[in-house]
């Protein structure tokens, strides 16, 4: 029997204070997604105008007339060259730094909730009927729920760029060595020799910070990223005042919930590489990595992920770890052994006919392929 699901648009000011309700939903979700959390939405207001944010919440009727929160999908109104200059709704709100477009759905009624969300969008006269989901996981129960909702509503789900994102899914009995041997396979010996060789150049140490200490470490992280080529190209976070403000607020809000972590690999007390991570519902997600480019011979990014993994297995590792890697990232940069198929997807709600947003996404895909081919021939 289908559950009775009601979809409402929640006021932005109300939603940003719903951390406790979101946390409870994340524990029951088919897939937690911190990109949809009140903390992330509150921070995104630095970069996204309030009137562009649409927050859909799903509620299930309970006994005695009460309701429980069973679904969340913050979306952004958008109209620019990426949408083919037609109005669309996009998720996540800040795709440059957030790692998934998927809504948060209660595991007990995921298909009913996804269907209710699409039906609400189809019936809303003031909302666009095109969804841009540039970071959509293409597998798992959450994706299958969206697929089924598209089928029932006659909606078209089209994918463009696809890639394999490294993730970690520990198995019972795993420790750090067992996991690394399985994940690295034939390259295990070589990679671990490279990792241990760093110690011949000085004292290697690892720091894991949480709560306020992790938030305070953000300034060192921003400086490390800005010291490299991104700083020279003025694309580092520290070179972009609004992006810096976004990250500072994001770090502070997640730190308040003990859901922020900053991991650092040091050589003689100086950071070689740093990773900024957030947690939700027993999962951990990589937001951003920075490393000392003068130490490139040591592959500092990969070395950091080895040290992180070793630290994870000294405690209880997360049930799922998402590297957050985009389509332009070499998956070999990291040591997590599992892969998740990701895609830049567009849903035409209630229509199977491609529109301007699909044409723009297709053009972007081919332009990137031509650019990558040109760059490969130059090298």
C-alpha positions as CSV (number, residue, x, y, z in Angstrom):
1,X,0.0,0.0,0.0
2,X,1.3,3.4,-0.9
3,X,2.0,5.8,2.0
4,X,0.2,9.1,2.2
5,X,2.8,11.6,1.3
6,X,2.2,15.3,1.3
7,X,4.7,17.7,-0.4
8,X,5.1,21.3,0.8
9,X,7.3,24.2,0.0
10,X,9.1,25.1,3.2
11,X,10.1,28.7,3.9
12,X,13.8,29.2,3.7
13,X,13.9,30.9,7.1
14,X,12.1,27.9,8.7
15,X,14.2,25.2,7.0
16,X,17.6,26.5,8.1
17,X,16.6,25.8,11.7
18,X,15.6,22.2,11.1
19,X,18.9,20.6,11.8
20,X,17.5,18.0,14.3
21,X,14.7,16.9,12.0
22,X,17.1,16.6,9.0
23,X,19.5,14.6,11.2
24,X,16.8,12.1,12.1
25,X,15.8,11.8,8.4
26,X,19.4,11.2,7.4
27,X,19.6,8.2,9.7
28,X,16.6,6.7,8.0
29,X,17.5,7.7,4.4
30,X,18.3,5.5,1.5
31,X,21.2,7.7,1.0
32,X,22.2,10.6,3.3
33,X,23.2,13.8,1.4
34,X,24.8,16.7,3.4
35,X,24.4,18.9,0.3
36,X,20.7,19.1,1.2
37,X,21.1,19.9,4.9
38,X,19.9,23.1,6.6
39,X,23.6,23.9,7.3
40,X,24.5,23.7,3.6
41,X,21.5,25.7,2.5
42,X,22.2,28.4,5.1
43,X,25.8,28.7,3.9
44,X,24.7,28.7,0.2
45,X,22.7,31.9,0.8
46,X,26.1,33.7,0.5
47,X,26.2,32.6,-3.1
48,X,22.6,32.0,-4.1
49,X,19.8,34.7,-3.8
50,X,17.1,33.8,-1.3
51,X,14.4,34.2,-3.9
52,X,16.1,31.6,-6.1
53,X,15.9,28.8,-3.5
54,X,12.9,26.4,-3.5
55,X,12.8,23.9,-0.7
56,X,10.5,20.9,-1.2
57,X,9.7,18.8,2.0
58,X,7.8,15.6,2.1
59,X,5.7,14.6,5.0
60,X,4.1,11.2,6.0
61,X,1.0,11.1,8.1
62,X,1.4,9.4,11.4
63,X,-0.9,8.3,14.2
64,X,-2.9,10.9,16.1
65,X,-2.7,13.4,13.3
66,X,1.0,13.9,13.5
67,X,3.5,14.0,10.6
68,X,7.1,13.0,10.1
69,X,9.6,14.4,7.7
70,X,10.4,11.8,5.0
71,X,12.0,13.8,2.2
72,X,14.0,16.9,1.4
73,X,15.0,18.5,-1.9
74,X,16.3,22.0,-2.0
75,X,16.4,23.4,-5.5
76,X,17.7,26.5,-7.2
77,X,15.9,28.5,-9.9
78,X,18.3,29.1,-12.7
79,X,18.3,30.8,-16.1
80,X,21.6,31.3,-17.9
81,X,23.8,29.8,-20.7
82,X,24.0,26.5,-18.8
83,X,20.2,26.1,-18.9
84,X,19.9,27.2,-22.6
85,X,18.6,30.5,-21.3
86,X,15.3,28.8,-20.2
87,X,14.1,28.6,-16.6
88,X,15.1,25.4,-14.8
89,X,15.5,24.0,-11.3
90,X,18.9,22.7,-10.3
91,X,20.4,20.7,-7.4
92,X,22.6,21.0,-5.4
93,X,22.5,24.7,-4.8
94,X,26.3,25.2,-5.2
95,X,27.4,22.4,-7.6
96,X,31.0,23.5,-7.6
97,X,31.5,22.4,-4.0
98,X,28.7,20.0,-3.2
99,X,28.8,16.4,-4.0
100,X,25.4,15.1,-4.9
101,X,22.2,16.2,-6.6
102,X,20.0,13.4,-5.1
103,X,17.1,14.2,-2.7
104,X,17.1,12.7,0.8
105,X,14.4,10.0,0.9
106,X,13.2,7.9,3.8
107,X,14.1,4.3,3.0
108,X,10.7,2.9,3.9
109,X,8.8,4.9,1.2
110,X,11.5,6.1,-1.2
111,X,9.5,5.4,-4.4
112,X,6.3,7.0,-3.0
113,X,8.3,10.1,-2.0
114,X,10.1,10.5,-5.3
115,X,6.8,10.1,-7.1
116,X,5.1,12.7,-4.9
117,X,8.0,15.2,-5.5
118,X,7.8,14.9,-9.3
119,X,4.0,15.1,-9.3
120,X,4.2,18.3,-7.1
121,X,6.6,19.8,-9.6
122,X,4.5,18.8,-12.5
123,X,1.4,20.4,-11.0
124,X,3.1,23.7,-9.8
125,X,2.2,26.5,-12.2
126,X,5.1,28.7,-11.0
127,X,7.9,26.2,-11.2
128,X,10.0,25.2,-14.2
129,X,9.4,21.7,-15.5
130,X,13.1,20.9,-16.1
131,X,15.4,19.6,-13.4
132,X,19.2,19.9,-13.8
133,X,21.0,17.4,-11.7
134,X,24.7,17.6,-12.6
135,X,26.0,15.3,-9.8
136,X,23.5,12.5,-9.8
137,X,24.4,9.0,-8.6
138,X,23.2,6.5,-11.2
139,X,22.8,3.5,-9.0
140,X,21.2,2.5,-5.7
141,X,17.7,2.7,-4.3
142,X,17.5,6.5,-4.5
143,X,18.2,6.5,-8.2
144,X,15.8,3.6,-8.8
145,X,13.1,5.6,-7.0
146,X,13.7,8.6,-9.3
147,X,13.7,6.4,-12.3
148,X,10.4,4.9,-11.3
149,X,8.9,8.3,-10.6
150,X,10.0,9.4,-14.1
151,X,8.3,6.4,-15.6
152,X,5.0,6.9,-13.8
153,X,4.9,10.6,-14.6
154,X,6.0,10.3,-18.2
155,X,9.1,12.3,-17.5
156,X,12.4,12.0,-19.5
157,X,15.7,11.4,-17.7
158,X,18.7,12.2,-19.9
159,X,22.3,11.7,-19.0
160,X,25.3,13.5,-20.5
161,X,28.8,13.3,-19.0
162,X,29.2,10.1,-16.9
163,X,32.2,9.2,-14.7
164,X,33.3,6.7,-12.0
165,X,33.6,8.4,-8.6
166,X,35.9,6.6,-6.0
167,X,34.1,5.7,-2.8
168,X,34.8,3.4,0.1
169,X,32.4,0.7,1.3
170,X,34.2,-1.3,4.1
171,X,33.5,-5.0,4.4
172,X,33.1,-6.9,7.7
173,X,36.5,-7.8,9.0
174,X,38.4,-5.1,7.1
175,X,41.3,-3.4,8.6
176,X,43.5,-0.8,6.9
177,X,45.9,-3.2,5.3
178,X,43.3,-5.6,4.2
179,X,41.3,-2.8,2.6
180,X,44.3,-1.2,0.9
181,X,45.4,-4.5,-0.5
182,X,42.0,-5.1,-2.0
183,X,41.6,-1.5,-3.2
184,X,45.1,-1.0,-4.7
185,X,45.4,-4.6,-6.1
186,X,48.6,-5.1,-8.0
187,X,49.8,-1.5,-7.3
188,X,49.6,-2.0,-3.5
189,X,53.4,-2.7,-3.0
190,X,54.4,0.3,-5.2
191,X,52.0,2.8,-3.6
192,X,52.9,1.8,-0.1
193,X,56.6,2.1,-0.9
194,X,55.9,5.6,-2.2
195,X,54.0,6.4,1.0
196,X,56.7,5.2,3.3
197,X,59.4,6.9,1.3
198,X,58.1,10.3,2.4
199,X,59.6,9.5,5.8
200,X,63.1,9.6,4.4
201,X,62.7,13.3,3.8
202,X,61.6,14.3,7.4
203,X,59.2,13.5,10.1
204,X,55.7,12.5,8.8
205,X,52.7,13.0,11.0
206,X,48.9,13.0,10.7
207,X,46.3,15.2,12.4
208,X,42.6,14.8,12.5
209,X,40.6,17.7,13.8
210,X,36.9,18.0,14.6
211,X,34.4,20.6,15.9
212,X,35.9,24.0,16.4
213,X,39.4,22.9,15.8
214,X,38.4,21.7,12.3
215,X,36.7,25.0,11.6
216,X,39.8,26.9,12.7
217,X,42.0,24.8,10.5
218,X,40.1,26.1,7.5
219,X,42.3,29.2,7.3
220,X,45.4,27.0,6.9
221,X,43.6,25.0,4.3
222,X,42.7,28.1,2.3
223,X,46.3,29.3,2.4
224,X,47.6,26.0,1.3
225,X,45.3,25.9,-1.8
226,X,46.1,29.5,-2.6
227,X,49.8,28.9,-2.6
228,X,49.6,26.7,-5.7
229,X,48.5,27.1,-9.3
230,X,44.9,27.9,-8.3
231,X,46.2,30.9,-6.4
232,X,48.2,32.0,-9.5
233,X,45.1,31.6,-11.7
234,X,42.9,33.4,-9.1
235,X,40.6,30.4,-8.9
236,X,41.5,29.3,-5.3
237,X,38.8,29.8,-2.8
238,X,40.8,32.4,-0.9
239,X,40.9,34.5,-4.1
240,X,37.0,34.6,-4.3
241,X,35.6,36.5,-1.3
242,X,32.0,35.1,-1.6
243,X,33.3,31.6,-1.9
244,X,35.5,32.1,1.1
245,X,32.5,33.4,3.1
246,X,30.5,30.4,2.0
247,X,33.2,27.9,3.2
248,X,33.7,29.7,6.5
249,X,30.0,29.6,7.3
250,X,29.7,26.0,6.1
251,X,32.6,25.0,8.3
252,X,31.2,26.8,11.3
253,X,27.7,25.3,11.0
254,X,28.9,21.7,10.5
255,X,31.4,22.2,13.3
256,X,28.6,23.1,15.7
257,X,27.0,19.7,15.0
258,X,30.3,17.8,15.3
259,X,29.9,16.9,11.6
260,X,33.0,18.7,10.3
261,X,36.4,17.0,10.0
262,X,39.8,18.3,8.7
263,X,42.6,15.8,8.1
264,X,46.2,17.0,7.6
265,X,49.3,15.1,6.5
266,X,52.4,16.9,7.7
267,X,56.1,16.7,6.9
268,X,58.3,18.2,9.5
269,X,55.3,20.0,10.9
270,X,54.3,21.6,7.7
271,X,51.1,20.6,5.9
272,X,51.7,18.5,2.8
273,X,48.0,17.9,2.1
274,X,44.7,18.7,3.8
275,X,41.2,17.4,3.3
276,X,37.9,19.0,4.4
277,X,35.1,16.6,5.1
278,X,31.5,16.6,6.3
279,X,29.3,13.8,7.8
280,X,25.6,12.9,7.6
281,X,23.7,9.8,8.7
282,X,26.8,7.6,9.3
283,X,28.5,8.6,6.0
284,X,31.4,10.9,5.3
285,X,31.9,13.0,2.2
286,X,35.0,14.8,0.9
287,X,34.3,18.4,0.1
288,X,37.7,19.7,-0.9
289,X,41.4,18.8,-0.9
290,X,44.5,21.1,-1.0
291,X,48.2,20.1,-1.2
292,X,51.7,21.5,-1.3
293,X,52.7,21.5,-4.9
294,X,56.4,21.6,-4.0
295,X,55.9,18.1,-2.7
296,X,54.3,16.8,-5.9
297,X,57.0,14.0,-6.2
298,X,55.4,12.4,-3.2
299,X,51.9,12.4,-4.6
300,X,50.6,14.2,-1.5
301,X,46.9,13.9,-2.3
302,X,47.2,10.1,-2.5
303,X,49.4,10.0,0.5
304,X,46.8,11.9,2.5
305,X,44.1,9.5,1.5
306,X,46.2,6.5,2.7
307,X,46.8,8.3,6.0
308,X,43.1,9.1,6.3
309,X,42.1,5.5,5.6
310,X,44.6,4.2,8.2
311,X,43.1,6.6,10.7
312,X,39.5,5.5,9.8
313,X,40.3,1.9,10.6
314,X,41.8,2.6,14.0
315,X,38.2,3.6,15.0
316,X,34.9,2.6,13.3
317,X,35.1,3.6,9.7
318,X,32.1,5.3,8.0
319,X,29.7,2.9,6.4
320,X,30.1,4.8,3.2
321,X,32.8,7.3,2.2
322,X,32.2,9.6,-0.9
323,X,35.3,11.1,-2.4
324,X,33.2,13.8,-4.1
325,X,35.4,13.5,-7.2
326,X,34.0,15.3,-10.3
327,X,34.2,14.2,-13.9
328,X,37.6,15.8,-14.5
329,X,39.3,14.1,-11.6
330,X,41.6,11.1,-12.2
331,X,40.2,8.3,-9.9
332,X,43.7,7.0,-9.4
333,X,44.4,10.1,-7.3
334,X,42.6,8.4,-4.4
335,X,43.0,5.0,-2.8
336,X,39.3,4.2,-2.1
337,X,38.6,1.0,-4.0
338,X,34.9,1.1,-4.9
339,X,33.4,3.0,-7.7
340,X,30.0,4.8,-8.1
341,X,28.7,5.8,-11.5
342,X,27.8,9.5,-11.6
343,X,26.2,11.6,-14.3
344,X,25.2,15.1,-15.4
345,X,21.5,14.4,-15.7
346,X,18.4,16.4,-16.8
347,X,14.8,15.4,-16.1
348,X,12.0,16.9,-18.2
349,X,9.0,16.5,-15.9
350,X,6.0,15.1,-17.7
351,X,7.6,15.3,-21.1
352,X,9.7,13.1,-23.3
353,X,10.7,15.9,-25.6
354,X,14.2,17.4,-25.2
355,X,14.3,21.2,-24.6
356,X,16.9,24.0,-24.6
357,X,18.5,22.7,-21.4
358,X,19.3,19.4,-23.0
359,X,20.7,21.1,-26.1
360,X,22.9,23.2,-23.9
361,X,24.1,20.2,-21.9
362,X,24.9,18.3,-25.1
363,X,26.8,21.2,-26.5
364,X,28.8,21.5,-23.3
365,X,29.6,17.8,-23.4
366,X,31.0,17.9,-26.9
367,X,32.9,21.1,-26.3
368,X,34.6,19.5,-23.3
369,X,35.4,16.4,-25.3
370,X,37.0,18.6,-28.1
371,X,39.0,20.5,-25.5
372,X,40.2,17.3,-23.8
373,X,41.2,15.9,-27.2
374,X,43.1,19.0,-28.1
375,X,44.9,19.0,-24.8
376,X,45.9,15.4,-25.2
377,X,47.3,15.9,-28.7
378,X,49.4,18.8,-27.3
379,X,51.0,16.5,-24.7
